[in-house]
């Protein structure tokens, strides 16, 4: 059974059709990229999958369960993790406290957070830090971290609820080339080891073609191509969309979808 099933997903903002009848599946342990020019609808599509936006039409199922109308927090508890283009960490807290907060929230222990937070789920938090090779930075304040380390911490936080599906919106945005490679290699290893399914958007085509098992291409809200990296590279319509928009495979740009 597919981990994620999307059928006929559609979203309008006034007269603008941001996402138009998009359908796709995501299998267990699959690394699926969602790419497209600026304004193609990638982030809107993401926001409908994890409940931040309600579609005008369509279906989204996680492990066979309907997600339409479910609140984002409940979707997280159902097994969906997410990272964002701009990191979302508590800069005043330490590295390990950020992960403990995610675990406390997931286990619904916020009621005794203030009195016992530093003791709750510390072993689990340390295990997640080892997973992203940050165990030596557990006691550091997040405000002191380099941007690449913040991205790795955000990945650990997203994995705290032990998700079956991980949504990564521009995971390498703002990172140096060497940091991009390291983060995506780490993510690919986690996918292989844990069998987590990943849906990610990305403008760095080197990252996409190096790691994605399959690629979906959106343009003006519609799905125009789907296939392996080789198939996408050779697709005339994809080449026309990217080259016609002044984008060459391999460049990076910010997403305004």
C-alpha positions in Angstrom: 0.0 0.0 0.0 1.2 3.5 -0.8 2.1 5.7 2.2 0.6 8.8 0.5 -2.1 9.0 -2.1 -3.1 12.3 -3.7 -6.0 12.5 -6.1 -7.4 15.5 -8.0 -5.9 18.1 -5.6 -7.1 21.5 -6.6 -6.8 24.9 -4.9 -7.9 28.4 -6.2 -7.1 31.8 -4.8 -9.7 34.0 -6.3 -9.3 33.7 -10.1 -5.9 32.1 -9.8 -5.7 28.3 -9.9 -2.6 27.5 -7.8 -2.9 23.7 -7.9 -4.9 22.1 -10.7 -6.1 18.5 -10.5 -2.8 17.0 -9.2 -2.6 13.3 -8.5 0.3 11.1 -7.4 1.4 8.3 -5.1 4.3 7.9 -2.8 5.5 4.5 -1.8 7.2 3.3 1.4 10.8 4.4 1.6 10.6 6.4 -1.6 12.4 9.8 -2.1 10.0 11.8 -4.3 10.9 15.3 -5.6 8.4 17.9 -6.5 9.9 20.6 -8.8 8.8 23.4 -11.0 9.4 27.1 -11.8 8.6 29.9 -9.4 4.8 30.0 -8.8 4.3 26.5 -10.0 2.2 25.5 -6.9 4.7 23.4 -5.0 4.4 25.0 -1.6 0.6 25.2 -2.0 0.5 21.5 -2.7 2.6 20.8 0.4 0.4 23.0 2.5 -2.7 21.0 1.5 -1.0 17.6 2.1 -0.2 18.5 5.8 -3.4 20.4 6.5 -2.2 24.0 6.4 -4.6 24.7 3.5 -7.9 23.0 2.7 -8.2 22.1 -1.0 -11.2 23.1 -3.0 -11.4 19.6 -4.4 -9.4 16.4 -4.2 -8.3 13.7 -1.8 -5.2 13.1 0.4 -4.7 9.8 2.2 -2.0 8.8 4.5 -1.7 5.0 4.9 -5.3 4.8 3.8 -6.6 7.5 6.2 -8.3 10.7 4.9 -6.4 13.9 5.8 -8.8 16.4 4.3 -10.1 18.6 7.1 -7.7 17.2 9.7 -5.8 19.8 11.8 -2.0 20.0 11.1 -1.1 19.0 14.7 -3.2 15.8 14.4 -1.6 15.1 11.0 1.8 15.2 12.7 0.5 12.6 15.3 -0.7 10.5 12.4 2.8 10.2 11.1 3.8 13.3 9.1 6.9 15.3 9.8 7.9 18.5 8.1 10.9 20.8 7.6 10.6 24.3 6.2 12.5 26.7 3.9 13.3 28.9 6.9 14.3 26.9 10.0 11.8 26.9 12.9 13.7 26.3 16.1 13.6 27.9 19.6 16.8 29.9 19.5 16.8 30.6 23.2 16.8 26.9 24.0 19.6 24.4 23.7 19.8 21.9 20.9 18.6 19.0 23.0 15.8 21.1 24.5 14.4 21.7 21.1 14.1 18.0 20.4 12.7 17.4 23.9 10.0 20.0 23.2 9.1 18.2 20.0 8.8 14.9 21.9 6.9 16.4 24.7 4.4 17.9 22.3 4.1 14.6 20.4 3.4 12.7 23.6 1.0 15.3 24.8 2.9 16.1 28.0 2.8 19.9 27.7 1.0 20.1 31.1 4.1 19.2 33.0 6.6 20.8 30.6 7.7 23.6 32.9 8.6 21.6 35.9 10.1 18.5 34.2 11.0 19.4 30.6 14.8 19.0 31.1 14.3 15.4 32.2 11.5 14.3 29.9 12.5 12.1 26.9 16.2 12.9 27.2 17.3 9.4 26.0 15.1 9.7 22.9 16.4 13.2 22.2 20.0 12.0 22.5 19.3 9.2 20.1 18.0 11.7 17.5 21.0 13.9 18.0 23.2 10.9 17.3 21.2 10.2 14.2 22.1 13.6 12.7 25.6 13.6 14.1 25.0 16.4 16.6 25.4 14.7 19.9 28.4 16.8 20.8 26.3 20.0 20.5 23.5 18.9 22.8 24.1 21.7 25.4 24.7 24.5 22.9 22.1 27.3 22.5 20.6 27.2 19.1 21.4 30.9 18.6 25.1 29.9 18.5 24.7 27.3 15.7 25.8 27.6 12.1 23.0 27.6 9.6 23.8 24.1 8.3 23.6 22.8 11.9 20.2 24.4 12.4 19.0 22.5 9.3 20.3 19.2 10.7 18.6 20.0 14.0 15.3 20.8 12.2 15.6 17.4 10.6 16.0 15.7 14.0 13.0 17.7 15.3 10.9 16.6 12.3 11.9 12.9 13.0 10.9 13.2 16.7 7.3 11.9 16.1 8.8 8.9 14.3 7.0 9.8 11.0 6.2 7.5 8.2 6.1 10.5 5.8 8.5 13.4 5.9 7.8 16.6 4.0 10.8 18.7 3.2 10.2 22.2 1.7 13.4 23.5 0.1 15.6 21.5 2.6 18.9 23.0 1.3 17.7 26.6 0.8 20.4 29.1 2.0 23.1 26.4 2.5 26.6 26.3 1.1 27.1 23.6 -1.6 29.1 21.3 0.7 26.4 21.6 3.4 23.7 20.7 0.8 25.4 17.5 -0.1 26.0 16.5 3.5 22.3 17.2 4.5 20.8 15.3 1.6 23.2 12.3 2.0 22.2 12.2 5.7 18.5 12.3 4.7 18.9 9.6 2.1 20.6 7.4 4.7 17.8 7.9 7.1 15.3 7.1 4.4 17.1 3.9 3.6 17.6 2.8 7.3 14.1 3.7 8.6 12.0 3.2 5.5 10.6 6.8 5.8 8.9 8.2 2.7 10.0 11.6 1.7 8.3 14.2 -0.5 10.5 17.2 -1.0 10.7 20.4 -3.1 14.0 21.7 -4.3 15.4 24.2 -6.7 19.0 22.8 -6.7 18.7 20.3 -9.6 22.0 18.6 -8.6 20.3 17.7 -5.3 17.2 16.5 -7.1 18.9 14.3 -9.7 21.4 12.9 -7.2 18.8 11.7 -4.6 15.2 11.5 -6.0 13.9 8.1 -6.9 11.2 9.8 -8.9 10.5 13.4 -9.9 7.2 15.2 -10.3 7.2 18.4 -12.4 4.6 21.2 -11.8 3.9 24.1 -14.0 1.2 26.7 -13.5 -0.4 24.4 -11.0 -0.6 21.4 -13.2 1.4 18.2 -13.2 3.2 18.1 -16.6 5.7 15.2 -16.1 6.6 12.3 -13.8 9.5 9.9 -14.0 13.0 9.1 -13.1 15.8 11.7 -13.3 16.8 10.4 -16.8 13.2 10.6 -18.0 12.7 14.1 -16.7 16.0 15.4 -18.1 15.0 14.1 -21.6 11.4 15.4 -21.4 10.9 18.1 -24.1 8.0 19.8 -22.3 10.1 20.0 -19.1 13.0 21.4 -21.0 10.7 24.0 -22.6 9.3 25.1 -19.3 12.6 25.4 -17.6 14.6 26.8 -20.5 11.8 29.1 -21.5 11.6 30.5 -18.0 15.3 31.2 -17.9 16.1 28.3 -15.6 18.8 25.8 -16.5 18.9 22.4 -14.7 21.6 22.8 -12.0 20.7 26.3 -10.9 19.1 27.3 -7.6 16.4 29.9 -6.9 14.0 30.8 -4.2 10.5 29.3 -4.3 7.6 31.8 -4.4 4.9 29.2 -4.9 
